Amino acid sequence: MIFGRGRFPAAVGDFETAVRARDVEAAERSFALLTSDLAAVEDTDLEAAGPRLAALLDEVPPGPRGVVAVLIGACVERGADPVLCAPAVFAGALDAFEQAAVFCEGWAAADRGTLPGHDGDGLEEADVERLGFEPVAAWQTLPQFEMACVAMLNSPRVRREVPGRAELRAAVARVTELSGDPFKCLAYALAVLDDEPLVALDRATGAGFALRFSGVGDNFQLHTLLADALIGRGLVTGEAPSAEAVACCRDRAGMVLTTGSFNLVGADGEWIWNEGNPADIPVVDGVRLVVVDPPPYQRSWQAGRFFPGMTGELVYERALTPEESAALLAQVADPVH
């Protein structure tokens, strides 16, 4: 075991001192210690280290900056305050994605063909000279920043209290456009909604229901929770998911095979695909609106959370009045498919 009592806090202190003194050799030595055996570190030491490393992140050179961001994410997962750590991680990720966009544009302008791997496969020394060290390093650190940001966004406090999500989401979208890499985990995490109103309309009966959801990563998860809220209460006909599947979509570890209970359609008449996320559901009169139809064919999938570290919740609030339901249903287009 590398870390005895007090060794990890000492390594953090050494790394802080070395980075601020621009002492490359000392920084490399302490950095190697920091990343060697986190399983042996006490939770209390990681809890204290997270904010200290976050405060240092923008001074860390671009090359190892992504790894330090991942280390901060590990600290958060072991108890560090995510609200204190997230601003620096988001700022580092924003800079990395903005620099990566410069890299992608330069790569295309040089007619270099397929983009290199984030591990450097396909990069040449001439590319670094042509495009610059920081854009190249940023491209290589994107998977690390994606991982670190998701660790922050697992916290509902971060999603509610820490600014910068909109700017980062735009930067991720820009790199996705340039590279074809969707960075799906980060894009979906940035799109997660909290305390979000939802109206479900049963097309067969015209009945409507008001609900509210938080921490739902994709529409597979939403579908299962919605089926439990509506079919489980006897409000809509169909086959309800099992209690185990619902629990896995809330906060239980693991996944359970489930079968689709209905088909969801947006107010624009387009199907709401389970592979999408709730932020894509069209808004009508200030709320996201789904129309519930019978399933056109049987669909099965492993029910669970898209983000295993994020608690999902969907709460049934009330039945709409017939007048409210009719007014909303009048704004719904016929199904496109």
Secondary structure, 3 states (H helix, E strand, C coil): CCCCCCHHHHHHHHHHHHHHCCCHHHHHHHHHHHCCCHHHCCHHHHHHHHHHHHHHHHHCCHHHHHHHHHHHHHHHHCCCCHHHHHHHHHHHHHHHHHHHHHHHHHHHHCCCCCCCCCCCCCCCHHHHHHHCHHHHHHHHHHHHHHHHHHHHHCCHHHHHHCCCHHHHHHHHHHHHHHHCCCCHHHHHHHHCCCCEEEEEEECCCCCEEEEEEECCCCHHHHHHHHHHHHCCCCCCCCCCCCHHHHHHHHCCCCCEEEECCCEEEECCCCECCCCCCHHHCCEECCEEEEEEECCCCCCEEEECCCCCCCCCEEEEEEECCHHHHHHHHCCCCCCCC
